[in-house]
Amino acid sequence: MKRILFLGIWMLLLAGAAVAQTREVILKFIETSDIHGNYFPYNFIQKREWGGSLARVYSLVEAERKKYGDNLILIDNGDILQGQPTAYYYNFIDTVSPHLCAEILNYMGYDAAVLGNHDIETGLSVYERWISDCNFPVLGANITYRATGENFVPPYILLEREGVKIAILGMITPAIPV
């Protein structure tokens, strides 16, 4: 009888624990990709206003942050370091100041970024500088040193929001070597 009573109490405790752990956590993911140096709503090459830019994305991000708070996860998926004269300037002319792209992404509160194939085209010194100026991890699970096979940047990060663990894996197109 004691054994049955103990088993019954144990099952109630387990059921109670399972119910206590069931809850809904709402996460909002915003991902940018292929920004190609369009940091401002102006195309400096064509000398005209421009529809897409990080400045415009920022308005959306801020509105969504009001709804989701820290549960908003902001990630860039690469190809951000070249395309407009402002990017070129910070890539190759002013190589001492913090990189403008890193400053903008830091200000916007990015959680992570991934190196893109066009970011690689800017050259090692450019993207190493950019990575060092970023206040968030830059990822690349399949970006390795040929000689050692070690990762150039972290392959992934783990974030936690309200007790929920989230893995963010960064991958670059495998066509880079060709």
N, C-alpha and C positions, 0 to 999 in steps of 0.2 A: 504494500500500500504506500509506504514511504517513497519507494522507487517511482511509482506512477505519479504521485503528487509532485515529486522533484522534477520528473520529466515534463509534466504539465506546466509547472511554473517556468521551467527553462524554455519551453516552446513559446510561452506568452512573452517572455523577455526578448527572445529572438525576433518574434513578430513585431513587438513594440519598437525594437531597434531598427528593423527594416522600414517601418512606417516613418520613424523619426528621420531617417536618412533620405527619404523620398522628398525631393523638392525641385522646383523648376528654377533654372538659372538661364536668363536670356543674355546671349552674347551678340554683339554686332561686329561684323568684320567689314572693314573697308580696305580695299586693295587698289593701289595705283600701279600702272604699268605703262611702259613706253612713253614716259614724259618727254624724253628727248630734248631736255634743256628748256622746256616751256614752263618756266617758273612764274612768269608774269603774263597777264592777259594781253600781251602785245607781241606780235611777230616782228622781231628786229630785222629779219632778212627781207621780208616783204613790206616792212614799214607800215603796218596796219594793225588794228585791234584784232585780237585772237580769241577764239571761242574757248579753247581748252588751256588750262594752266593750273599749276599748284595753288595759285592765289584763289582761284574759283573752287578748287577742291576743298580748300581750307574753310570756306563758308559752309559747305556741306558737313564737314567733319565737326565743326563747332556746333552746328544745329543738332547733329546726332549725339554729340557728347552730352548735351543738355538732357537728352532722353536716357542714354545708357551709362553715363558716367564712366567709371573705370572699366566697365564691361565692353567698351568699344576698343577693338583691336585694330590698329592701323599698320599696314604693311605695304612696302613698295616691292614690286616684282621685277625691277631691273630696267635697263636701258634709259637711264636718267641723266647720265653724265655728258652727253653730247647732243648737238642738234641746233642750238641757238648760240649766237655770239656771246651771251652772258656765260654760258657754260664753257665755251672755248677760252674766254678771258681768264676764268678761274682755273682752268685746266693747264694753260700753257703760258699766260702772261703774268698774272699775279699768283705766284706759286708759294707765297709766304703767308698771306692772310688765311684765316680759316676759309675753307671752300664754301662758296655761297650755297651750293646744293645741300651740304651738310647742315649749315646754319638754318636753312629753311625747314628741312626735315626735323631737325631738333626742335625748332620753334613749334612745329605742328604736332609734336609729340608722337612720332612714329615709334612703334614697338620693335620693328625689325625691317630689314631690307635684304634683298637678294641681288647679287651681282648679275648683270645681264650681259649678253654677248656684245652689245655695243659699248658697254662700260669697259669691257676688256680691251676693246680697240683703242681706247684713250692711252693705254700704256700703264705699266706697272707703277711708275712713280705717281701717276695721277690717281689711280684708284686706291693705292696704299695711303696716300695723303687723305683722300676723301673718307676712307674707312676710319682712319685715326681721328678725324674731326667729328665723326658721328657719335652721338650719345646713346646709341642703341646697337645691337649686334647686326653685322652684315653677314649673311649666310651663303653657303654654297657647298652642299653635300658632295657634289661631284667635281669640285675644283680642288685638285691635289697637286702637290709637287711631283714632277716626274721621277726625280731621283729617289725620293723616299716613299712616295705614296701617301704621305701625311696630308691632312686637310690644310688648305691655304687659309680658310676662314672656318668658323664653326659650321657644322652641317645642319644643326637645328638648335632651337631653344625651347625651353619649357616655360610657359607662363601659367600663372594661377589666378583665377578670378572666382571669388566666393567659394573657394574649396574645390573648384573644378580645374583639373590640370589640362593644359592645351599644348600640344606639340606643334611647332611651326618648323617645317622642313624646307630648306632652300635648295632649289635645283636650277641649274643653267642648262640651256639647250646642249645636247651632246654633240652638235655639229661644230663646235668651236675649233677643234683641231684642224678641220678641213677649211 
